[in-house]
Amino acid sequence: MKNCSEKIDQPVPFVDLGLQYENHHAAFEKAIIDTAASTQYIMGAEVSRFEKDFSDFLGVREVVSVASGTDALRLSCLAHDIGPADEILVPANTFIASILGVCELGAQPIPVDVDPETHLLDISDAETRITSKTKGIIPVHLYGQTLNMDSLLDFAERHGLFIIEDACQAHGAEWNGKKAGGFATTGCFSFFPSKNLGAFGDGGAIAVNDSSIAKKLRLLRNYGSIEKYVHETIGTNSRLDSIQAAILNVKLTHLEKWNNNRFCAASRYSNGLADLKSIKTPLFDSSLSQNHVFHLFVIQCEHRDKLQQYLTDRGIQTGIHYPVPIHLHKAFEPWGYSEGTCPIAEKLSKNILSLPMFPEITNNQIDIVINAIKEFYNYEL
Ligand SMILES: Cc1ncc(COP(=O)(O)O)c(C=O)c1O
């Protein structure tokens, strides 16, 4: 009998932002100092450069930077004139921020169940939730994989719905060679530090293909004004700081390489865990997502809570994305949803586990995680 109770020598973090800083600190420090010296702290050259370079990267007409991913979604909702009479379809398995803009504007988020393999919004389930009040849909490219955008665009067109893409976890993910965030009127990104493209604080952006929507968003993010003291509409203050833009300008040049590293790490996990019957690894299926950028590596597993505790005890950090489907949160009480509304999302929330994933993760660290999982199922249960 193997003794598996010992802690491993080197803990494996869930994400290691320190390594990325160490590897590129000279460029980051220069970017910060140059911006400080420029005194252009709000908007300015670094912000314009980031908006241009990120729009080129995504292949979209324009990018409007904002203060966070949550604001990108909220301002997109405002730009689509969502109001209390509207129902908006949203996936049951996502981070709550995906739907906060909908709620803030008084519209009703309608939870849609998810696909049991990809954990993404299930378009066939969405068909069953359409009513005369349905106005739009917010697909979330969760974990770094895109929805089947051909099916989604067809669905939205048939029902006359707008689409706001939540690409907050999918910087660089593609469907048929086109980047996530570039399919709809607006595509929303978060630059929360641990994202595939992360700032040194909060930040967000909206990818836009329609110049009149882009103009509306530029007004909304800046007190309803483009020209100083000329206020065309009621807006807010939601801008990307110049220092954050300067950091993102450095990081954007590394994004493809980092996404590739994540893909290689995911591939090693998948191969290493392939023969374990108690585990289901994410699909590597080109018909589902042609470029998964593995923001998260999420497995389905038996005895999830025990496995998570076992890994924690051995110094391996994991996460759960997400432990409660959105419609079962207390915040959703006003709409009266109960268990059974989205059975697949509800079941997944009890058996999913996110393994350590970041571009600098080493093969040795991945093997430590794989071996610990194998030990758990082979010896501990
Ligand atoms: C799917 C999803 N949507 C929205 C957000 C909100 O982004 P932010 O934290 O930048 O407000 C996040 C970030 O955590 C997210 O993962």
Ligand as a Chemical Component Dictionary entry (heavy atoms), coordinates in Angstrom:
data_LIG
# 
_chem_comp.id                   LIG 
_chem_comp.type                 NON-POLYMER 
_chem_comp.pdbx_formal_charge   0 
_chem_comp.three_letter_code    LIG 
# 
loop_
_chem_comp_atom.comp_id 
_chem_comp_atom.atom_id 
_chem_comp_atom.alt_atom_id 
_chem_comp_atom.type_symbol 
_chem_comp_atom.charge 
_chem_comp_atom.model_Cartn_x 
_chem_comp_atom.model_Cartn_y 
_chem_comp_atom.model_Cartn_z 
_chem_comp_atom.pdbx_ordinal 
LIG C1 C1 C 0 -17.260 34.878 -17.518 1  
LIG C2 C2 C 0 -16.963 36.181 -16.844 2  
LIG N1 N1 N 0 -17.777 37.230 -17.064 3  
LIG C3 C3 C 0 -17.551 38.428 -16.497 4  
LIG C4 C4 C 0 -16.474 38.636 -15.661 5  
LIG C5 C5 C 0 -16.294 39.967 -14.998 6  
LIG O1 O1 O 0 -15.076 40.570 -15.267 7  
LIG P1 P1 P 0 -14.409 41.590 -14.206 8  
LIG O2 O2 O 0 -13.946 40.793 -13.034 9  
LIG O3 O3 O 0 -13.284 42.206 -14.970 10 
LIG O4 O4 O 0 -15.445 42.586 -13.848 11 
LIG C6 C6 C 0 -15.589 37.580 -15.424 12 
LIG C7 C7 C 0 -14.400 37.777 -14.585 13 
LIG O5 O5 O 0 -14.168 37.294 -13.552 14 
LIG C8 C8 C 0 -15.856 36.315 -16.006 15 
LIG O6 O6 O 0 -15.054 35.267 -15.775 16 
# 
loop_
_chem_comp_bond.comp_id 
_chem_comp_bond.atom_id_1 
_chem_comp_bond.atom_id_2 
_chem_comp_bond.value_order 
_chem_comp_bond.pdbx_ordinal 
LIG C1 C2 SING 1  
LIG C2 N1 SING 2  
LIG C2 C8 DOUB 3  
LIG N1 C3 DOUB 4  
LIG C3 C4 SING 5  
LIG C4 C5 SING 6  
LIG C4 C6 DOUB 7  
LIG C5 O1 SING 8  
LIG O1 P1 SING 9  
LIG P1 O2 DOUB 10 
LIG P1 O3 SING 11 
LIG P1 O4 SING 12 
LIG C6 C7 SING 13 
LIG C6 C8 SING 14 
LIG C7 O5 DOUB 15 
LIG C8 O6 SING 16 
# 
